[in-house]
């Protein structure tokens, strides 16, 4: 299965929007944002998001099939840390190395900027938890009721990877 991974640019905003909204509809418990709010973003706001944050995308035949974001925390006391956000791979591309390739690109960037990177995983998302364990992340806690959808709460595992070694 051929695909390429690269940093997303503002011109990729339409494809990013489509994939992001798909992810929010398919797995609302896995993201802090919601479909309703993000579907109302203007094209300019999607472009700004890709200017202000770093996202990597996996492309197959000119279609965005996977994504991951990296945010470096700001402030003198936290700028040694970062976070992976918004990882999603379309179901038909899972198990083909796309997630690993996306995480590898994000880790390369993170290693240049921070000492450790964190990720929050819904406790209902066992495949994602196992994926990140396989990438060297270790659990360090759980946030109870981190996400609320209607009357249902979802806890999140907190995981970290030390990049100093």
GIHU-V209436 format. One record per residue. RES is the residue in one small letter. OMEGA is omega as a letter, one per 20 degrees, with the letter a starting at -180 (* if undefined). Layout:
BEGIN
res:RES omega:OMEGA
res:RES omega:OMEGA
END
This chain:
BEGIN
res:x omega:a
res:x omega:r
res:x omega:r
res:x omega:r
res:x omega:r
res:x omega:r
res:x omega:r
res:x omega:r
res:x omega:r
res:x omega:r
res:x omega:r
res:x omega:a
res:x omega:a
res:x omega:r
res:x omega:r
res:x omega:r
res:x omega:a
res:x omega:a
res:x omega:r
res:x omega:r
res:x omega:r
res:x omega:a
res:x omega:a
res:x omega:r
res:x omega:a
res:x omega:a
res:x omega:a
res:x omega:a
res:x omega:a
res:x omega:a
res:x omega:r
res:x omega:r
res:x omega:r
res:x omega:a
res:x omega:a
res:x omega:a
res:x omega:a
res:x omega:r
res:x omega:a
res:x omega:r
res:x omega:r
res:x omega:r
res:x omega:r
res:x omega:r
res:x omega:r
res:x omega:r
res:x omega:r
res:x omega:r
res:x omega:a
res:x omega:r
res:x omega:a
res:x omega:a
res:x omega:r
res:x omega:r
res:x omega:r
res:x omega:r
res:x omega:r
res:x omega:a
res:x omega:r
res:x omega:a
res:x omega:r
res:x omega:r
res:x omega:r
res:x omega:a
res:x omega:r
res:x omega:a
res:x omega:r
res:x omega:r
res:x omega:r
res:x omega:r
res:x omega:r
res:x omega:r
res:x omega:a
res:x omega:a
res:x omega:a
res:x omega:a
res:x omega:a
res:x omega:a
res:x omega:r
res:x omega:a
res:x omega:r
res:x omega:a
res:x omega:r
res:x omega:a
res:x omega:r
res:x omega:r
res:x omega:r
res:x omega:r
res:x omega:r
res:x omega:a
res:x omega:a
res:x omega:r
res:x omega:r
res:x omega:a
res:x omega:a
res:x omega:r
res:x omega:a
res:x omega:r
res:x omega:r
res:x omega:r
res:x omega:r
res:x omega:a
res:x omega:r
res:x omega:r
res:x omega:r
res:x omega:r
res:x omega:r
res:x omega:r
res:x omega:a
res:x omega:a
res:x omega:r
res:x omega:a
res:x omega:a
res:x omega:r
res:x omega:r
res:x omega:r
res:x omega:a
res:x omega:r
res:x omega:r
res:x omega:a
res:x omega:r
res:x omega:a
res:x omega:r
res:x omega:a
res:x omega:a
res:x omega:r
res:x omega:r
res:x omega:r
res:x omega:r
res:x omega:r
res:x omega:a
res:x omega:r
res:x omega:r
res:x omega:r
res:x omega:r
res:x omega:r
res:x omega:r
res:x omega:r
res:x omega:r
res:x omega:r
res:x omega:r
res:x omega:r
res:x omega:r
res:x omega:r
res:x omega:a
res:x omega:a
res:x omega:r
res:x omega:r
res:x omega:a
res:x omega:r
res:x omega:a
res:x omega:r
res:x omega:r
res:x omega:r
res:x omega:r
res:x omega:r
res:x omega:r
res:x omega:a
res:x omega:a
res:x omega:r
res:x omega:r
res:x omega:a
res:x omega:a
res:x omega:a
res:x omega:*
END
